[in-house]
Amino acid sequence: MLTLPVRQLAEADRAAVERLLAAHPVAAAQVAERVAVRGLGWRADGRLYGYGGRRQPEAVLWSGGQVSPVGANAAAVDAFAEMISGQPRVCASLVGEAEAVLSLWDKLRPSWGPERTVRACQPLLVLDALSSVKPDPLVRQVRPDEVDLVFPASVAMYTEEVGVSPLGEDGGRGYRGRVAELVRAGRSYARIVDGQVVFKAELAVVTRHTAQIQGVWVEPAYRGHGYATAGMAAVVRDALRRVSPSVSLYVNDFNTPARRVYDRLGFRQVGAFATVLF
């Protein structure tokens, strides 16, 4: 019988949840956007569990297609693991602050394992000022009629980054829907030359605190020529001027070329993420 102070949170808890998420403005961005867009009621695409007092949770755990802890110390991790370890795994990944994610996975692995891969150290980076790097003037928001152009580049990026194709059993309909959704929202950027995507990136998460950049990709034949640096400078400039007071991202520690790009742009590290992929 569960005796630790964990409970599923509901719409009545939204104010308390938002206060907690605001205390982690960059690390909690993915959960914060889900709560802002879908709420905590029946429309939510996952469940949010709280650890601690009923009026003000000390930590939360998002559990849906992705599992993400926010603000979880060792006691909270223990409580969350006890809560969800008996449930079947339906998520595709565990993502969040590295210490909490890795500790949570240690406890869940006996019932949820095995994992496909673990990215144990992903520096969490943020930038809240315009970069001195000259932006690529040809990088722009992708138009709705260009989804078919950017979709193959998105598939190539995902396959290269995650190690599996996103096309899956539905032939890519779900993933294409996500690509199209970002395009419609004005959150997809690309440099397109003669019908070919040379550079692309998306604002995959947007909150009142930060816009989280994901999906950064350069066509292999164009790599090593500065397209990523100038392209990212263009994305950063537009996001800071139009969308959010900061931009953020997390990157694999072993991805030396990408980390050099982000260093040139002036990103600073504010934490570390970890990702467990299934």
Accessible surface in RSA format (square Angstrom, percent):
REM  Atomic radii and reference values for relative SASA: ProtOr
REM  Chains: A
REM  Algorithm: Lee & Richards
REM  Probe-radius: 1.40
REM  Slices: 20
REM RES _ NUM      All-atoms   Total-Side   Main-Chain    Non-polar    All polar
REM                ABS   REL    ABS   REL    ABS   REL    ABS   REL    ABS   REL
RES MET A   1   222.20 115.1 145.13  96.0  77.07 183.5 124.70 106.0  97.51 129.2
RES LEU A   2    62.43  34.8  39.14  28.0  23.29  58.6  39.38  27.7  23.05  62.0
RES THR A   3   115.75  82.3  82.30  83.4  33.45  79.7  63.95  85.9  51.80  78.3
RES LEU A   4    69.07  38.5  61.18  43.8   7.89  19.8  61.61  43.3   7.46  20.1
RES PRO A   5    67.95  49.5  52.09  47.5  15.86  57.6  67.16  55.5   0.79   4.9
RES VAL A   6    15.90  10.5   0.00   0.0  15.90  38.3   0.51   0.4  15.38  41.7
RES ARG A   7    56.73  23.8  53.18  27.1   3.55   8.4  38.05  52.0  18.68  11.3
RES GLN A   8    94.21  52.7  75.77  55.4  18.44  43.9  20.37  43.4  73.85  56.0
RES LEU A   9     3.75   2.1   0.76   0.5   3.00   7.5   0.77   0.5   2.98   8.0
RES ALA A  10    51.05  46.9  50.77  78.4   0.27   0.6  51.00  71.8   0.04   0.1
RES GLU A  11    79.78  45.8  72.25  54.7   7.53  17.9  57.96 112.1  21.82  17.8
RES ALA A  12   105.23  96.8  60.78  93.8  44.45 101.1  73.76 103.9  31.47  83.4
RES ASP A  13    19.98  14.0  16.27  16.2   3.71   8.8   3.77   8.9  16.21  16.2
RES ARG A  14    63.94  26.8  63.75  32.5   0.19   0.5  30.08  41.1  33.86  20.5
RES ALA A  15    61.06  56.1  54.12  83.5   6.94  15.8  57.44  80.9   3.62   9.6
RES ALA A  16     8.64   7.9   7.20  11.1   1.44   3.3   7.20  10.1   1.44   3.8
RES VAL A  17     0.00   0.0   0.00   0.0   0.00   0.0   0.00   0.0   0.00   0.0
RES GLU A  18    73.08  42.0  69.68  52.7   3.40   8.1  26.40  51.1  46.69  38.1
RES ARG A  19   139.97  58.8 127.36  64.9  12.61  30.0  72.87  99.6  67.10  40.7
RES LEU A  20    12.94   7.2   7.34   5.3   5.60  14.1  12.94   9.1   0.00   0.0
RES LEU A  21     7.54   4.2   5.80   4.1   1.74   4.4   6.07   4.3   1.47   4.0
RES ALA A  22    33.89  31.2  20.73  32.0  13.16  29.9  22.48  31.7  11.41  30.2
RES ALA A  23    74.62  68.6  40.44  62.4  34.17  77.7  52.17  73.5  22.45  59.5
RES HIS A  24    52.15  28.5  47.30  32.9   4.85  12.4  31.70  32.7  20.45  23.8
RES PRO A  25    55.90  40.7  52.53  47.9   3.37  12.2  53.93  44.5   1.97  12.3
RES VAL A  26    21.38  14.1  20.42  18.5   0.95   2.3  20.42  17.7   0.95   2.6
RES ALA A  27    20.52  18.9  10.26  15.8  10.26  23.3  10.26  14.4  10.26  27.2
RES ALA A  28     0.87   0.8   0.58   0.9   0.29   0.7   0.87   1.2   0.00   0.0
RES ALA A  29     0.54   0.5   0.01   0.0   0.53   1.2   0.45   0.6   0.09   0.2
RES GLN A  30    14.52   8.1  14.32  10.5   0.20   0.5   9.49  20.2   5.03   3.8
RES VAL A  31     2.09   1.4   2.03   1.8   0.06   0.1   2.03   1.8   0.06   0.2
RES ALA A  32    21.75  20.0  18.29  28.2   3.47   7.9  18.58  26.2   3.17   8.4
RES GLU A  33    26.98  15.5  26.50  20.0   0.48   1.1   7.30  14.1  19.68  16.1
RES ARG A  34    62.33  26.2  60.97  31.1   1.36   3.2  14.09  19.3  48.24  29.2
RES VAL A  35     1.29   0.8   1.29   1.2   0.00   0.0   1.29   1.1   0.00   0.0
RES ALA A  36    70.15  64.5  45.89  70.8  24.26  55.2  47.23  66.5  22.92  60.7
RES VAL A  37    94.87  62.4  76.49  69.3  18.37  44.3  81.70  71.0  13.17  35.7
RES ARG A  38   104.33  43.8  99.95  51.0   4.38  10.4   8.09  11.1  96.25  58.3
RES GLY A  39     4.68   5.8   0.00   N/A   4.68   5.8   3.99  11.0   0.69   1.5
RES LEU A  40    14.21   7.9   1.95   1.4  12.25  30.8   3.06   2.2  11.15  30.0
RES GLY A  41    37.72  46.5   0.00   N/A  37.72  46.5  29.20  80.1   8.52  19.1
RES TRP A  42   231.69  93.0 195.25  94.5  36.44  85.6 181.61  96.8  50.09  81.3
RES ARG A  43   120.87  50.7 109.02  55.6  11.85  28.2  39.30  53.7  81.57  49.4
RES ALA A  44    21.90  20.1   3.80   5.9  18.09  41.2   3.80   5.4  18.09  47.9
RES ASP A  45    86.80  60.8  60.19  59.9  26.60  62.9  40.83  96.1  45.97  45.8
RES GLY A  46    20.05  24.7   0.00   N/A  20.05  24.7   9.71  26.6  10.34  23.1
RES ARG A  47   127.40  53.5 125.38  63.9   2.02   4.8  24.92  34.1 102.48  62.1
RES LEU A  48     2.32   1.3   0.00   0.0   2.32   5.8   0.00   0.0   2.32   6.2
RES TYR A  49     7.20   3.4   7.20   4.1   0.00   0.0   4.26   3.2   2.95   3.6
RES GLY A  50     3.56   4.4   0.00   N/A   3.56   4.4   2.02   5.6   1.54   3.4
RES TYR A  51    27.91  13.0  27.65  15.7   0.26   0.7   3.47   2.6  24.44  30.1
RES GLY A  52    19.80  24.4   0.00   N/A  19.80  24.4   6.43  17.6  13.37  29.9
RES GLY A  53    43.13  53.2   0.00   N/A  43.13  53.2  36.20  99.3   6.94  15.5
RES ARG A  54   173.43  72.8 161.53  82.3  11.91  28.4  71.38  97.6 102.05  61.9
RES ARG A  55   219.13  92.0 205.25 104.6  13.88  33.1  82.34 112.5 136.78  82.9
RES GLN A  56    73.05  40.9  65.28  47.7   7.77  18.5  55.85 118.9  17.20  13.0
RES PRO A  57     4.49   3.3   2.52   2.3   1.97   7.2   2.57   2.1   1.92  11.9
RES GLU A  58   107.96  62.0  88.15  66.7  19.81  47.2  41.96  81.2  66.00  53.9
RES ALA A  59     0.67   0.6   0.67   1.0   0.00   0.0   0.67   0.9   0.00   0.0
RES VAL A  60     0.00   0.0   0.00   0.0   0.00   0.0   0.00   0.0   0.00   0.0
RES LEU A  61     0.00   0.0   0.00   0.0   0.00   0.0   0.00   0.0   0.00   0.0
RES TRP A  62     2.06   0.8   2.06   1.0   0.00   0.0   0.27   0.1   1.79   2.9
RES SER A  63    18.13  15.3  13.41  17.9   4.72  10.9   0.81   1.7  17.32  24.3
RES GLY A  64     9.73  12.0   0.00   N/A   9.73  12.0   9.29  25.5   0.43   1.0
RES GLY A  65    52.17  64.3   0.00   N/A  52.17  64.3  37.16 102.0  15.01  33.6
RES GLN A  66    25.87  14.5  25.38  18.5   0.49   1.2   5.60  11.9  20.27  15.4
RES VAL A  67     1.06   0.7   1.06   1.0   0.00   0.0   1.06   0.9   0.00   0.0
RES SER A  68     5.69   4.8   5.69   7.6   0.00   0.0   4.89  10.4   0.80   1.1
RES PRO A  69     3.33   2.4   0.83   0.8   2.50   9.1   0.91   0.7   2.43  15.1
RES VAL A  70     2.76   1.8   2.66   2.4   0.10   0.2   2.76   2.4   0.00   0.0
RES GLY A  71    24.14  29.8   0.00   N/A  24.14  29.8  10.26  28.1  13.88  31.1
RES ALA A  72    16.90  15.5   0.00   0.0  16.90  38.5   0.77   1.1  16.13  42.7
RES ASN A  73    88.41  61.0  77.44  74.8  10.97  26.4  42.98 103.4  45.43  43.9
RES ALA A  74    77.72  71.5  66.44 102.5  11.28  25.7  70.82  99.7   6.90  18.3
RES ALA A  75    48.70  44.8  39.57  61.1   9.13  20.8  44.75  63.0   3.95  10.5
RES ALA A  76     0.66   0.6   0.66   1.0   0.00   0.0   0.66   0.9   0.00   0.0
RES VAL A  77     2.83   1.9   2.75   2.5   0.08   0.2   2.83   2.5   0.00   0.0
RES ASP A  78    63.29  44.3  58.13  57.9   5.15  12.2  19.06  44.9  44.23  44.1
RES ALA A  79     0.00   0.0   0.00   0.0   0.00   0.0   0.00   0.0   0.00   0.0
RES PHE A  80     0.72   0.4   0.72   0.4   0.00   0.0   0.72   0.4   0.00   0.0
RES ALA A  81     5.71   5.3   5.34   8.2   0.37   0.8   5.67   8.0   0.05   0.1
RES GLU A  82    82.53  47.4  62.62  47.4  19.91  47.4  37.07  71.7  45.46  37.1
RES MET A  83    42.25  21.9  29.95  19.8  12.29  29.3  14.92  12.7  27.33  36.2
RES ILE A  84     0.58   0.3   0.58   0.4   0.00   0.0   0.58   0.4   0.00   0.0
RES SER A  85    36.42  30.8  31.63  42.2   4.79  11.0  12.03  25.6  24.39  34.2
RES GLY A  86    75.38  93.0   0.00   N/A  75.38  93.0  42.27 116.0  33.11  74.1
RES GLN A  87    58.01  32.4  53.54  39.1   4.47  10.7  29.27  62.3  28.74  21.8
RES PRO A  88   111.09  81.0  94.24  85.9  16.85  61.3 105.68  87.2   5.42  33.7
RES ARG A  89    91.55  38.4  66.02  33.7  25.53  60.8   6.30   8.6  85.25  51.7
RES VAL A  90   120.25  79.1  88.48  80.1  31.76  76.5  95.65  83.1  24.60  66.7
RES CYS A  91     2.12   1.6   0.74   0.8   1.38   3.2   0.98   2.5   1.14   1.2
RES ALA A  92    65.62  60.3  59.21  91.4   6.42  14.6  63.34  89.2   2.28   6.0
RES SER A  93    12.98  11.0  12.98  17.3   0.00   0.0   3.36   7.2   9.62  13.5
RES LEU A  94     0.02   0.0   0.02   0.0   0.00   0.0   0.02   0.0   0.00   0.0
RES VAL A  95     5.92   3.9   5.66   5.1   0.26   0.6   5.66   4.9   0.26   0.7
RES GLY A  96     3.96   4.9   0.00   N/A   3.96   4.9   3.96  10.9   0.00   0.0
RES GLU A  97    47.56  27.3  47.41  35.9   0.15   0.4  21.06  40.7  26.50  21.6
RES ALA A  98    15.64  14.4  14.35  22.1   1.30   2.9  14.35  20.2   1.30   3.4
RES GLU A  99   152.65  87.6 141.62 107.1  11.03  26.3  61.77 119.5  90.88  74.2
RES ALA A 100     5.90   5.4   2.87   4.4   3.03   6.9   5.04   7.1   0.85   2.3
RES VAL A 101     0.00   0.0   0.00   0.0   0.00   0.0   0.00   0.0   0.00   0.0
RES LEU A 102    57.29  31.9  55.82  39.9   1.48   3.7  56.11  39.4   1.18   3.2
RES SER A 103    36.07  30.5  31.73  42.3   4.35  10.0  21.07  44.9  15.00  21.0
RES LEU A 104     0.96   0.5   0.96   0.7   0.00   0.0   0.96   0.7   0.00   0.0
RES TRP A 105    11.00   4.4  11.00   5.3   0.00   0.0  10.31   5.5   0.69   1.1
RES ASP A 106   107.93  75.6  88.95  88.5  18.98  44.9  24.46  57.6  83.47  83.2
RES LYS A 107    90.62  44.2  70.07  43.0  20.55  48.9  32.32  29.1  58.30  62.1
RES LEU A 108     0.00   0.0   0.00   0.0   0.00   0.0   0.00   0.0   0.00   0.0
RES ARG A 109   107.91  45.3 104.04  53.0   3.87   9.2  28.07  38.4  79.84  48.4
RES PRO A 110   119.27  86.9  74.54  68.0  44.73 162.6  87.04  71.9  32.23 200.3
RES SER A 111    68.44  57.8  31.17  41.6  37.26  85.8  38.76  82.5  29.68  41.6
RES TRP A 112    16.74   6.7   8.07   3.9   8.67  20.4  10.59   5.6   6.15  10.0
RES GLY A 113    29.71  36.6   0.00   N/A  29.71  36.6   3.76  10.3  25.95  58.1
RES PRO A 114   103.65  75.5  91.64  83.5  12.01  43.7  91.91  75.9  11.75  73.0
RES GLU A 115    47.91  27.5  31.88  24.1  16.02  38.2   2.13   4.1  45.78  37.4
RES ARG A 116    96.96  40.7  62.56  31.9  34.40  81.9  57.51  78.6  39.45  23.9
RES THR A 117    41.29  29.4  34.96  35.4   6.33  15.1  18.81  25.3  22.49  34.0
RES VAL A 118    53.74  35.4  28.97  26.2  24.77  59.7  28.97  25.2  24.77  67.2
RES ARG A 119    36.06  15.1  32.70  16.7   3.35   8.0   7.54  10.3  28.52  17.3
RES ALA A 120    52.59  48.4  42.55  65.7  10.04  22.8  42.55  59.9  10.04  26.6
RES CYS A 121    54.12  40.9  50.36  56.2   3.76   8.8  17.72  44.9  36.40  39.3
RES GLN A 122     8.31   4.6   8.31   6.1   0.00   0.0   0.08   0.2   8.23   6.2
RES PRO A 123     3.32   2.4   3.32   3.0   0.00   0.0   3.32   2.7   0.00   0.0
RES LEU A 124     4.50   2.5   4.50   3.2   0.00   0.0   4.50   3.2   0.00   0.0
RES LEU A 125    14.34   8.0  14.34  10.3   0.00   0.0  14.34  10.1   0.00   0.0
RES VAL A 126     6.43   4.2   6.43   5.8   0.00   0.0   6.43   5.6   0.00   0.0
RES LEU A 127    13.18   7.3  13.18   9.4   0.00   0.0  13.18   9.3   0.00   0.0
RES ASP A 128    77.92  54.6  55.90  55.6  22.02  52.1  12.69  29.9  65.23  65.1
RES ALA A 129    58.43  53.7  52.44  80.9   5.99  13.6  58.36  82.2   0.07   0.2
RES LEU A 130    92.74  51.7  67.51  48.3  25.23  63.4  67.51  47.4  25.23  67.9
RES SER A 131    24.92  21.1   1.83   2.4  23.09  53.2   5.18  11.0  19.74  27.7
RES SER A 132   119.93 101.3  76.54 102.2  43.38  99.9  58.01 123.5  61.92  86.7
RES VAL A 133    36.91  24.3  27.92  25.3   8.99  21.7  33.79  29.4   3.12   8.5
RES LYS A 134   167.86  81.9 155.08  95.2  12.78  30.4 102.49  92.3  65.36  69.6
RES PRO A 135    29.48  21.5  26.00  23.7   3.48  12.7  26.03  21.5   3.45  21.5
RES ASP A 136     9.05   6.3   5.76   5.7   3.29   7.8   5.44  12.8   3.61   3.6
RES PRO A 137   110.51  80.5  80.28  73.2  30.22 109.9  85.99  71.0  24.52 152.4
RES LEU A 138    97.43  54.3  89.72  64.2   7.71  19.4  92.89  65.2   4.54  12.2
RES VAL A 139    15.24  10.0   0.43   0.4  14.81  35.7   0.43   0.4  14.81  40.2
RES ARG A 140    89.35  37.5  82.79  42.2   6.56  15.6  60.30  82.4  29.05  17.6
RES GLN A 141    69.68  39.0  61.81  45.2   7.87  18.7  18.17  38.7  51.51  39.1
RES VAL A 142     5.09   3.3   0.26   0.2   4.83  11.6   0.34   0.3   4.75  12.9
RES ARG A 143   121.34  50.9 119.39  60.9   1.95   4.6  57.07  78.0  64.27  38.9
RES PRO A 144    94.05  68.5  81.24  74.1  12.81  46.6  81.83  67.6  12.22  75.9
RES ASP A 145   113.38  79.4  74.50  74.2  38.87  91.9  51.83 122.0  61.55  61.4
RES GLU A 146     7.64   4.4   7.53   5.7   0.11   0.3   3.13   6.1   4.51   3.7
RES VAL A 147    11.32   7.4  10.90   9.9   0.42   1.0  10.90   9.5   0.42   1.1
RES ASP A 148    99.79  69.9  87.13  86.7  12.66  29.9  33.98  80.0  65.81  65.6
RES LEU A 149    69.12  38.5  60.48  43.3   8.64  21.7  61.99  43.5   7.12  19.2
RES VAL A 150     0.00   0.0   0.00   0.0   0.00   0.0   0.00   0.0   0.00   0.0
RES PHE A 151    33.78  16.9  33.78  20.9   0.00   0.0  33.78  20.5   0.00   0.0
RES PRO A 152    79.49  57.9  69.79  63.6   9.70  35.3  74.50  61.5   4.99  31.0
RES ALA A 153     7.05   6.5   2.70   4.2   4.35   9.9   5.67   8.0   1.38   3.7
RES SER A 154     2.59   2.2   2.59   3.5   0.00   0.0   1.49   3.2   1.09   1.5
RES VAL A 155    24.42  16.1  24.42  22.1   0.00   0.0  24.42  21.2   0.00   0.0
RES ALA A 156    40.99  37.7  30.87  47.6  10.12  23.0  38.34  54.0   2.65   7.0
RES MET A 157    24.50  12.7  23.79  15.7   0.70   1.7  15.97  13.6   8.52  11.3
RES TYR A 158    66.84  31.2  66.84  38.0   0.00   0.0  29.77  22.4  37.07  45.7
RES THR A 159    53.11  37.8  49.59  50.3   3.51   8.4  47.85  64.3   5.26   8.0
RES GLU A 160   107.14  61.5  75.01  56.8  32.13  76.5  48.20  93.2  58.94  48.1
RES GLU A 161    74.68  42.9  67.63  51.2   7.04  16.8  31.56  61.1  43.11  35.2
RES VAL A 162    22.35  14.7  21.09  19.1   1.26   3.0  21.09  18.3   1.26   3.4
RES GLY A 163    54.86  67.7   0.00   N/A  54.86  67.7  27.04  74.2  27.82  62.3
RES VAL A 164    61.73  40.6  56.05  50.7   5.68  13.7  61.73  53.6   0.00   0.0
RES SER A 165    56.62  47.8  37.15  49.6  19.47  44.8  36.37  77.4  20.25  28.4
RES PRO A 166    21.74  15.8   2.07   1.9  19.67  71.5   9.81   8.1  11.93  74.2
RES LEU A 167    66.24  36.9  65.97  47.2   0.27   0.7  65.97  46.3   0.27   0.7
RES GLY A 168    59.06  72.8   0.00   N/A  59.06  72.8  38.83 106.6  20.23  45.3
RES GLU A 169   191.62 110.0 147.53 111.6  44.09 105.0  70.04 135.5 121.58  99.3
RES ASP A 170    52.97  37.1  47.79  47.6   5.18  12.3  29.07  68.4  23.90  23.8
RES GLY A 171    58.35  72.0   0.00   N/A  58.35  72.0  32.36  88.8  25.99  58.2
RES GLY A 172     1.91   2.4   0.00   N/A   1.91   2.4   1.91   5.3   0.00   0.0
RES ARG A 173   178.09  74.8 165.08  84.2  13.01  31.0  77.78 106.3 100.31  60.8
RES GLY A 174    47.84  59.0   0.00   N/A  47.84  59.0  38.34 105.2   9.49  21.3
RES TYR A 175    39.20  18.3  31.53  17.9   7.67  20.0  29.42  22.1   9.78  12.1
RES ARG A 176    89.32  37.5  89.32  45.5   0.00   0.0  30.24  41.3  59.08  35.8
RES GLY A 177    36.69  45.2   0.00   N/A  36.69  45.2  33.33  91.5   3.36   7.5
RES ARG A 178    89.90  37.7  86.29  44.0   3.61   8.6  44.40  60.7  45.49  27.6
RES VAL A 179    12.20   8.0  11.09  10.0   1.11   2.7  12.01  10.4   0.19   0.5
RES ALA A 180    10.88  10.0  10.88  16.8   0.00   0.0  10.88  15.3   0.00   0.0
RES GLU A 181    84.10  48.3  82.96  62.8   1.14   2.7  23.44  45.3  60.66  49.5
RES LEU A 182    12.34   6.9  12.34   8.8   0.00   0.0  12.34   8.7   0.00   0.0
RES VAL A 183     4.03   2.7   0.00   0.0   4.03   9.7   0.13   0.1   3.90  10.6
RES ARG A 184   165.07  69.3 132.07  67.3  33.00  78.6  61.11  83.5 103.95  63.0
RES ALA A 185    56.48  51.9  25.10  38.7  31.38  71.4  38.07  53.6  18.41  48.8
RES GLY A 186    12.37  15.2   0.00   N/A  12.37  15.2  12.14  33.3   0.22   0.5
RES ARG A 187    42.41  17.8  42.41  21.6   0.00   0.0  10.84  14.8  31.57  19.1
RES SER A 188     1.94   1.6   1.46   1.9   0.49   1.1   0.54   1.2   1.40   2.0
RES TYR A 189     4.69   2.2   4.69   2.7   0.00   0.0   4.69   3.5   0.00   0.0
RES ALA A 190     0.65   0.6   0.34   0.5   0.31   0.7   0.34   0.5   0.31   0.8
RES ARG A 191    39.25  16.5  39.25  20.0   0.00   0.0   0.04   0.1  39.20  23.8
RES ILE A 192    35.65  20.3   9.37   7.0  26.29  63.4   9.37   6.7  26.29  71.3
RES VAL A 193    47.40  31.2  42.61  38.6   4.80  11.6  45.54  39.6   1.86   5.0
RES ASP A 194   147.74 103.5 101.66 101.2  46.08 109.0  42.05  99.0 105.69 105.4
RES GLY A 195    44.36  54.7   0.00   N/A  44.36  54.7  22.49  61.7  21.87  49.0
RES GLN A 196    75.54  42.2  71.90  52.5   3.65   8.7  29.91  63.7  45.64  34.6
RES VAL A 197     7.84   5.2   2.79   2.5   5.05  12.2   2.79   2.4   5.05  13.7
RES VAL A 198     0.00   0.0   0.00   0.0   0.00   0.0   0.00   0.0   0.00   0.0
RES PHE A 199     0.29   0.1   0.29   0.2   0.00   0.0   0.29   0.2   0.00   0.0
RES LYS A 200     0.07   0.0   0.07   0.0   0.00   0.0   0.00   0.0   0.07   0.1
RES ALA A 201     0.00   0.0   0.00   0.0   0.00   0.0   0.00   0.0   0.00   0.0
RES GLU A 202    16.51   9.5  16.51  12.5   0.00   0.0   5.37  10.4  11.13   9.1
RES LEU A 203     0.00   0.0   0.00   0.0   0.00   0.0   0.00   0.0   0.00   0.0
RES ALA A 204     9.02   8.3   8.85  13.7   0.16   0.4   8.85  12.5   0.16   0.4
RES VAL A 205    10.83   7.1  10.83   9.8   0.00   0.0  10.83   9.4   0.00   0.0
RES VAL A 206    36.23  23.8  26.17  23.7  10.06  24.2  26.17  22.7  10.06  27.3
RES THR A 207    18.64  13.3   7.00   7.1  11.64  27.7  17.00  22.8   1.64   2.5
RES ARG A 208   179.79  75.5 151.83  77.4  27.96  66.6  77.92 106.5 101.86  61.7
RES HIS A 209    53.74  29.4  47.74  33.2   6.00  15.4  32.25  33.2  21.50  25.0
RES THR A 210     0.08   0.1   0.08   0.1   0.00   0.0   0.08   0.1   0.00   0.0
RES ALA A 211     0.00   0.0   0.00   0.0   0.00   0.0   0.00   0.0   0.00   0.0
RES GLN A 212     0.72   0.4   0.72   0.5   0.00   0.0   0.06   0.1   0.67   0.5
RES ILE A 213     3.66   2.1   0.00   0.0   3.66   8.8   0.00   0.0   3.66   9.9
RES GLN A 214    62.28  34.8  56.34  41.2   5.94  14.1  25.46  54.2  36.82  27.9
RES GLY A 215    12.67  15.6   0.00   N/A  12.67  15.6   2.57   7.0  10.10  22.6
RES VAL A 216    44.10  29.0  20.36  18.4  23.74  57.2  20.36  17.7  23.74  64.4
RES TRP A 217    19.56   7.8  14.59   7.1   4.97  11.7  18.99  10.1   0.58   0.9
RES VAL A 218    13.26   8.7  10.25   9.3   3.01   7.3  10.25   8.9   3.01   8.2
RES GLU A 219    37.36  21.4  37.36  28.3   0.00   0.0   0.00   0.0  37.36  30.5
RES PRO A 220    74.26  54.1  60.29  55.0  13.97  50.8  60.60  50.0  13.66  84.9
RES ALA A 221    83.12  76.4  47.48  73.3  35.64  81.1  60.12  84.7  23.00  60.9
RES TYR A 222    59.62  27.8  59.15  33.7   0.47   1.2  33.24  25.0  26.39  32.5
RES ARG A 223    97.64  41.0  80.66  41.1  16.98  40.4  49.50  67.7  48.14  29.2
RES GLY A 224    83.51 103.0   0.00   N/A  83.51 103.0  41.85 114.8  41.67  93.3
RES HIS A 225   134.63  73.6 100.52  69.9  34.11  87.3  68.02  70.1  66.61  77.5
RES GLY A 226    43.46  53.6   0.00   N/A  43.46  53.6  31.88  87.5  11.58  25.9
RES TYR A 227    53.55  25.0  50.49  28.7   3.06   8.0  17.41  13.1  36.14  44.6
RES ALA A 228    23.49  21.6  21.87  33.8   1.62   3.7  21.87  30.8   1.62   4.3
RES THR A 229    16.18  11.5  16.08  16.3   0.10   0.2  13.20  17.7   2.98   4.5
RES ALA A 230    24.53  22.6  24.33  37.5   0.21   0.5  24.33  34.3   0.21   0.5
RES GLY A 231     0.00   0.0   0.00   N/A   0.00   0.0   0.00   0.0   0.00   0.0
RES MET A 232     0.02   0.0   0.02   0.0   0.00   0.0   0.02   0.0   0.00   0.0
RES ALA A 233     3.63   3.3   0.85   1.3   2.77   6.3   0.85   1.2   2.77   7.3
RES ALA A 234     6.99   6.4   3.22   5.0   3.77   8.6   3.41   4.8   3.59   9.5
RES VAL A 235     0.00   0.0   0.00   0.0   0.00   0.0   0.00   0.0   0.00   0.0
RES VAL A 236     0.51   0.3   0.51   0.5   0.00   0.0   0.51   0.4   0.00   0.0
RES ARG A 237    90.36  37.9  90.11  45.9   0.24   0.6  14.07  19.2  76.28  46.2
RES ASP A 238    38.14  26.7  35.40  35.2   2.74   6.5  13.66  32.2  24.48  24.4
RES ALA A 239     0.00   0.0   0.00   0.0   0.00   0.0   0.00   0.0   0.00   0.0
RES LEU A 240    32.90  18.3  11.30   8.1  21.60  54.3  11.44   8.0  21.46  57.7
RES ARG A 241   165.41  69.4 125.82  64.1  39.59  94.3  54.60  74.6 110.81  67.2
RES ARG A 242   115.45  48.5  80.45  41.0  35.00  83.3  61.33  83.8  54.12  32.8
RES VAL A 243    43.61  28.7  12.13  11.0  31.48  75.8  17.04  14.8  26.57  72.1
RES SER A 244     7.24   6.1   0.00   0.0   7.24  16.7   5.51  11.7   1.74   2.4
RES PRO A 245    85.89  62.6  68.36  62.3  17.53  63.7  78.99  65.2   6.90  42.9
RES SER A 246    10.28   8.7  10.28  13.7   0.00   0.0   9.36  19.9   0.92   1.3
RES VAL A 247     0.00   0.0   0.00   0.0   0.00   0.0   0.00   0.0   0.00   0.0
RES SER A 248     0.00   0.0   0.00   0.0   0.00   0.0   0.00   0.0   0.00   0.0
RES LEU A 249     3.86   2.1   3.86   2.8   0.00   0.0   3.86   2.7   0.00   0.0
RES TYR A 250    51.85  24.2  30.76  17.5  21.09  54.9  13.75  10.3  38.10  47.0
RES VAL A 251    10.74   7.1   6.66   6.0   4.08   9.8  10.74   9.3   0.00   0.0
RES ASN A 252     8.79   6.1   6.25   6.0   2.54   6.1   0.59   1.4   8.20   7.9
RES ASP A 253    59.85  41.9  49.27  49.0  10.58  25.0   8.72  20.5  51.14  51.0
RES PHE A 254   136.03  68.1 110.59  68.5  25.45  66.2 119.64  72.5  16.39  46.9
RES ASN A 255    48.92  33.7  44.76  43.3   4.16  10.0   7.63  18.4  41.28  39.9
RES THR A 256    63.21  45.0  62.08  62.9   1.13   2.7  36.58  49.1  26.64  40.3
RES PRO A 257    90.89  66.2  86.75  79.1   4.14  15.1  89.39  73.8   1.50   9.3
RES ALA A 258    18.44  17.0  13.42  20.7   5.02  11.4  17.93  25.2   0.51   1.4
RES ARG A 259    82.95  34.8  82.08  41.8   0.87   2.1  15.66  21.4  67.30  40.8
RES ARG A 260   138.07  58.0 136.24  69.4   1.83   4.4  35.01  47.8 103.06  62.5
RES VAL A 261    15.40  10.1  15.40  13.9   0.00   0.0  15.40  13.4   0.00   0.0
RES TYR A 262    13.10   6.1  13.10   7.5   0.00   0.0   1.10   0.8  12.00  14.8
RES ASP A 263   101.82  71.3  84.10  83.7  17.72  41.9  26.45  62.2  75.37  75.2
RES ARG A 264   138.92  58.3 114.86  58.6  24.06  57.3  52.36  71.6  86.55  52.5
RES LEU A 265     3.44   1.9   0.00   0.0   3.44   8.7   0.40   0.3   3.04   8.2
RES GLY A 266    42.49  52.4   0.00   N/A  42.49  52.4  28.87  79.2  13.62  30.5
RES PHE A 267    14.90   7.5   0.31   0.2  14.59  38.0   0.31   0.2  14.59  41.8
RES ARG A 268   122.70  51.5 117.22  59.8   5.49  13.1  64.58  88.3  58.12  35.2
RES GLN A 269    98.57  55.1  68.27  49.9  30.30  72.1  23.72  50.5  74.85  56.8
RES VAL A 270    72.07  47.4  32.76  29.7  39.31  94.7  42.81  37.2  29.26  79.4
RES GLY A 271    29.04  35.8   0.00   N/A  29.04  35.8  27.50  75.5   1.54   3.4
RES ALA A 272    34.73  31.9  24.80  38.3   9.94  22.6  24.80  34.9   9.94  26.3
RES PHE A 273     3.20   1.6   3.20   2.0   0.00   0.0   3.20   1.9   0.00   0.0
RES ALA A 274     0.00   0.0   0.00   0.0   0.00   0.0   0.00   0.0   0.00   0.0
RES THR A 275    10.97   7.8  10.97  11.1   0.00   0.0  10.40  14.0   0.57   0.9
RES VAL A 276     0.00   0.0   0.00   0.0   0.00   0.0   0.00   0.0   0.00   0.0
RES LEU A 277    20.51  11.4  20.51  14.7   0.00   0.0  20.51  14.4   0.00   0.0
RES PHE A 278    40.48  20.3   4.36   2.7  36.13  94.0  21.89  13.3  18.59  53.2
END  Absolute sums over single chains surface
CHAIN  1 A    13158.4      10017.0       3141.4       7188.1       5970.3
END  Absolute sums over all chains
TOTAL         13158.4      10017.0       3141.4       7188.1       5970.3
